[in-house]
Amino acid sequence: MDEVAGAIADPVRREILLMLRAERLSAGQIAGRFPISRPAVSRHLRVLREAGLVHDELVGRQRLYELDTRRLTELAAWLGQFAQPSVWERRFDALETEVYRTRRERRTGESGGQATEETA
């Protein structure tokens, strides 16, 4: 997990991950979108590959990179324990609780009412 966190700490690498979200891209296509040198982009891609965030495949003369989200899922799950529910999430949870309570009371009230009629 530390390796993944370190890999996504750099804004260029985060941008590369966003680009690869939609499609596989060659190293040249990725490098063309940045104002930094191709060797610098290659180093960023190596860090992402070593962290398990991207996979590469040699297709002809091009090396295509593809996003692999499995390692990000692990990190997101760990980070999720620190997330606080939003105001709306708490309100919807309270509403859901109230709906279930009301349904339970109606069922209990109906069955209780039937029992009273049967004994009468």
C-alpha positions in Angstrom: 0.0 0.0 0.0 2.9 2.4 0.7 4.2 1.9 -2.8 0.8 2.8 -4.3 0.5 5.9 -2.1 4.0 7.0 -3.1 3.2 6.4 -6.8 0.1 8.6 -6.7 1.7 11.3 -4.7 3.1 12.9 -7.8 0.6 15.1 -9.9 2.0 13.9 -13.2 1.4 10.2 -12.3 -2.1 11.0 -11.1 -2.8 12.7 -14.4 -1.4 9.6 -16.3 -3.8 7.4 -14.3 -6.7 9.7 -15.3 -5.7 9.4 -18.9 -5.5 5.7 -18.8 -9.0 5.4 -17.2 -10.6 5.7 -20.6 -8.3 3.9 -22.9 -4.9 2.2 -23.5 -2.3 4.7 -24.6 1.3 4.4 -25.9 4.1 6.0 -24.0 4.4 8.5 -26.9 0.7 9.5 -26.6 1.1 10.0 -22.9 4.3 12.0 -23.3 2.7 14.2 -25.9 0.2 15.5 -23.4 2.9 16.8 -20.9 5.3 19.7 -21.2 8.1 17.4 -19.7 10.6 15.3 -21.5 9.8 11.8 -22.8 12.5 10.2 -20.5 10.7 11.9 -17.5 7.4 10.4 -18.6 9.0 7.0 -19.0 10.3 7.3 -15.4 6.8 8.1 -14.2 5.4 5.1 -16.1 8.0 2.9 -14.6 7.0 4.0 -11.1 3.3 3.3 -11.9 4.2 -0.1 -13.4 6.3 -1.1 -10.4 3.5 -0.1 -8.0 1.1 -2.3 -10.0 -1.1 0.6 -11.1 -0.5 0.1 -14.8 0.4 -2.8 -17.1 2.2 -2.5 -20.4 2.0 -4.7 -23.5 4.3 -4.6 -26.5 2.1 -4.3 -29.6 4.3 -4.1 -32.7 6.7 -1.3 -32.0 4.5 0.4 -29.5 4.3 -0.2 -25.8 0.7 0.3 -24.7 -0.2 1.1 -21.1 -3.4 0.2 -19.4 -4.8 1.1 -15.9 -5.0 -1.6 -13.3 -7.3 -0.5 -10.5 -6.8 -3.5 -8.1 -4.1 -1.8 -6.0 -6.1 1.4 -5.9 -9.1 -0.5 -4.6 -7.0 -1.7 -1.6 -5.9 1.9 -0.9 -9.4 3.2 -1.2 -10.7 0.6 1.2 -8.1 1.6 3.7 -8.8 5.3 3.3 -12.5 4.6 3.6 -12.2 4.0 7.3 -11.4 7.7 7.7 -14.3 9.0 5.7 -17.1 10.7 7.6 -20.6 10.2 6.2 -22.0 13.4 4.7 -25.0 15.2 6.1 -27.2 13.8 3.4 -26.0 10.2 4.1 -26.9 10.6 7.7 -30.3 12.0 6.9 -31.0 9.2 4.4 -29.9 6.7 7.0 -32.3 8.2 9.5 -35.1 8.3 7.0 -34.5 4.6 6.2 -34.6 3.7 9.9 -37.9 5.6 10.3 -39.5 3.9 7.3 -38.5 0.4 8.6 -39.8 1.4 12.1 -43.1 2.6 10.7 -43.6 -0.5 8.6 -42.8 -2.7 11.6 -45.3 -0.8 13.8 -48.0 -1.1 11.2 -47.4 -4.9 10.9 -47.4 -5.3 14.6 -50.5 -3.1 15.0 -52.3 -5.0 12.3 -51.5 -8.4 13.7 -52.3 -7.2 17.2 -55.7 -5.8 15.9 -56.5 -9.1 14.2 -55.8 -11.1 17.4 -58.1 -8.8 19.3 -60.9 -9.3 16.7 -60.4 -13.1 16.8 -60.7 -13.3 20.6 -63.8 -11.0 20.6 
